[in-house]
Amino acid sequence: MRRRARSGELLAALGGAALLGLLFADWYRTPAGGSESGWSGLGWFAVLLAVLVALAGLGLLGLSLTERSPAIPVGAAVATLFAGLAGVLAIGWRALDEPGDNAVTDVRAAAWLAVGAAALVVLGAWLALRDERTDVPAPTPPPARPAPPAAGEPRA
């Protein structure tokens, strides 16, 4: 049974995909005319959090579409929410406090877009938790079984 993707899960997946793509973009410009991508400029811990947030956003959509029970997608939404908050803080900190000497490094738009993409994952997880829609049709019960024969009656 496949569920329909809801808006929160779609937002989280969109933010996760955007965050993964933005890690390859130029985040910082150096005075020598070079640039650093998110992979090289963030530092290992912030990169780890960014990848975790991106995969959590994408995984939230996948789980919501494939799981029959709502328990696993709801648990994943809670984990995505908290991982996303940590990711927004880590990526935002690296956008505010650039690597190296602050006077010689220029922060490019991709860094701020990555903060927004991580925030989109958080918003999507929040909306996925808030959505209590019950428009999914109720399952059809199986047909009733015949009653067992009374004592002394022959079986059919």
PyMOL commands that set and color helices and strands:
alter all, ss='L'
color gray80, all
select helices_A, chain A and resi 7-22+38-41+44-66+71-96+109-130
alter helices_A, ss='H'
color red, helices_A
select strands_A, chain A and resi 26-29+35-37+106-107
alter strands_A, ss='S'
color yellow, strands_A
deselect
rebuild
show_as cartoon
